[in-house]
Amino acid sequence: MKRIAVAAEKDVVSDHFGLCEDFLYYNTDGEKITKIERFHNPGHRPCELPEEVIAHGGIDTIISGKLGKEAARIFQDKGVEVIIGAEGETREIVDSYIHGKLHSEGEFCDAWTCEFFS
């Protein structure tokens, strides 16, 4: 089983991880989605939000439109694959990902750094 979190606005991939409305967690088994769970974004807290997303459901992959460099570093340090540049309906994006058709595109944002929030 693989668990994928998607930053979302309703059922569409959010343009930015920290400012999304919700996170949709998709459990997958091979190339099949087996469960979807919604987790409301508790608020944009740079350098803390990635930890909360991981703690809520132990994820393997995070998918978003955009993502900050520090958030990406935190996810990667925890062994979470980071996919950015995604656009569209979340279920279609996850389906594309599990079929090997979705790849990270673009660059990470650098508006936030953790030392400002320590």
C-alpha positions in Angstrom: 0.0 0.0 0.0 1.1 3.5 -0.8 -0.3 6.7 0.8 -0.4 9.9 -1.2 -1.4 13.3 0.2 -2.6 16.0 -2.2 -2.9 19.7 -1.3 -6.4 20.6 -2.4 -9.1 23.2 -2.9 -12.3 21.1 -2.9 -11.3 18.3 -5.3 -8.8 20.2 -7.3 -5.0 20.4 -6.7 -4.2 23.6 -4.8 -1.8 26.1 -6.4 0.2 26.2 -3.1 0.7 23.6 -0.4 0.6 25.9 2.7 -2.4 27.9 1.6 -4.6 24.9 0.5 -8.0 24.3 2.0 -7.6 20.6 2.7 -5.3 17.7 2.2 -6.7 14.6 0.5 -5.1 11.3 1.5 -5.3 8.6 -1.0 -4.5 5.0 -0.1 -3.5 3.0 -3.1 -2.9 -0.7 -3.8 -0.9 -1.1 -7.0 -2.7 0.9 -9.6 -6.0 1.1 -7.6 -7.2 3.8 -5.2 -8.7 2.0 -2.2 -9.5 4.9 0.2 -9.8 8.7 0.3 -9.6 10.8 3.5 -9.9 14.6 3.9 -7.8 16.5 6.5 -8.5 20.2 6.9 -5.4 22.4 6.7 -4.9 23.6 10.3 -3.2 26.8 9.0 -0.2 27.9 7.2 2.6 27.5 9.7 5.9 27.4 7.8 8.1 24.5 8.7 5.4 22.9 11.0 2.8 22.1 8.4 4.8 19.3 6.6 5.3 17.6 10.0 1.5 17.8 10.7 0.7 16.4 7.2 3.1 13.5 7.8 1.9 12.9 11.4 -1.8 12.8 10.3 -1.3 9.9 8.1 2.1 8.6 7.4 2.5 9.5 3.7 4.8 8.2 1.0 4.2 11.1 -1.5 3.0 14.7 -1.3 1.5 16.3 -4.5 0.9 20.1 -4.9 0.9 22.9 -7.4 3.7 24.8 -5.6 5.7 24.1 -2.5 8.3 26.0 -0.5 11.9 24.9 -0.5 11.9 24.4 3.3 8.7 22.3 3.2 10.2 20.2 0.4 13.4 19.7 2.4 11.4 18.5 5.5 9.4 16.1 3.4 12.4 14.7 1.7 14.4 14.4 4.9 11.5 12.2 6.2 11.6 10.0 3.0 8.5 11.5 1.4 8.6 11.9 -2.4 7.6 15.4 -3.5 5.7 16.1 -6.7 5.1 19.8 -7.7 3.6 21.4 -10.7 0.4 19.3 -10.6 -2.8 20.8 -11.9 -6.4 19.4 -12.2 -8.8 17.2 -10.4 -7.1 15.4 -7.5 -8.4 11.9 -8.3 -7.2 12.1 -11.9 -3.8 13.4 -10.7 -3.4 10.5 -8.3 -4.5 8.1 -11.0 -1.9 9.6 -13.3 0.8 9.3 -10.6 0.1 5.7 -9.7 0.2 4.8 -13.4 3.7 6.5 -13.7 2.5 9.4 -15.9 2.9 12.3 -13.4 6.3 13.8 -12.7 7.4 16.8 -10.7 7.7 19.9 -12.8 8.9 23.4 -11.9 10.9 24.9 -9.0 10.3 25.2 -5.3 9.2 28.6 -3.9 11.7 30.3 -1.5 9.4 32.8 0.3 9.7 31.1 3.7 12.7 29.9 5.6 12.5 28.1 8.9 15.0 30.2 10.8 12.4 33.0 10.8 9.9 30.8 12.7 12.2 29.0 15.2 
